[in-house]
Amino acid sequence: MELVRKDLVAQKYGGATNLAYNEKIKKMIEEGHSVYHFGFGQSPFPVIELASESLKQHTGQCAYLHVQGLPALRKGICDFHRHYDHVTFDPEDIVVAPGSKELILLVMTVFNGEILLNSPSWTTYKPQAVLSGHCSIMVDSREEDEWRVTPQGLEKAVEDLSSDRYKLLVLCNPCNPSESVQLYPEGAILCSGMSKWAAAGGWRLGYHIYPRELQALRDVVASAGSHTYSCAPAPVQYAFAQVRNTLLSLGQNAAGRARALDRFAEDLIADSLATLQLTPPFVMVKTITTIYLP
Ligand SMILES: Cc1ncc(COP(=O)(O)O)c(C=O)c1O
């Protein structure tokens, strides 16, 4: 008898390639190799200073918190999206977790229906679908559509699926590899966190915002969170809750600076790659946006 689930053994279920790559490259750099590291989507900027100062003040916060997150932090998240995205949420709609990655796995685990992923997409979505016991259905996207999910692509992906089953599409915005911007349709679960814009990936703070019609899903994801991670790290939640009042101006400056620098670096790289005149299967895709928010 196998110790590990048969389907995982059959698929040779392995770890996240981007994290493995990152470790390998860190070692190569330590060994003195000169490496231009494009294998990992981590912000190259320092964590925003105010959050860093605030974290130092909250190291004593060692009590477990509400599984959905500190109320002040959830209110801050609502203010942020009201300001930037002109959408209004209620703090009750939010579930905070140690990274949005955890929440994507939990929502897939409790979801009753088919999981759709756009191809190409981030390295972890498919292994998460496998782990949660789903066969993922791929929605193909094409270079000429800037790798956006199109209505035609979606129709083709669902044509053989039963229409009375729910479908959950994991849509990254902007999407790899072109970073094309796709709009969130109504009824979507918004998934974001502090990893990219606040350069705090290793602090592990992410969140989901559920629309009212998906309240049942939110409640079971929160229950699953209470049985797995209990709460996101308390000092980190306090730190981001404290910067809430200045979050908007900070976010604008930090993200604006990061975008300008990213754009500069990406233009430089794109121009250099263009001189190589790559031939298929290698193609150079110039990005449209420079930063994404998970
Ligand atoms: C496309 C995409 N989705 C989700 C995540 C998960 O982010 P986190 O768990 O750090 O919030 C990442 C992180 O690298 C990502 O690049």
The ligand as an ORCA input file, in Angstrom:
! r2SCAN-3c Opt
* xyz 0 1
  C       0.698     34.976     -9.908
  C       0.798     34.801     -8.440
  N      -0.310     34.399     -7.749
  C      -0.249     34.229     -6.411
  C       0.918     34.457     -5.708
  C       0.905     34.228     -4.220
  O       1.318     35.366     -3.509
  P       1.381     35.417     -1.910
  O       1.092     34.043     -1.378
  O       2.754     35.874     -1.604
  O       0.307     36.400     -1.497
  C       2.078     34.872     -6.383
  C       3.338     35.067     -5.659
  O       4.426     35.058     -6.172
  C       2.019     35.048     -7.785
  O       3.094     35.446     -8.481
*
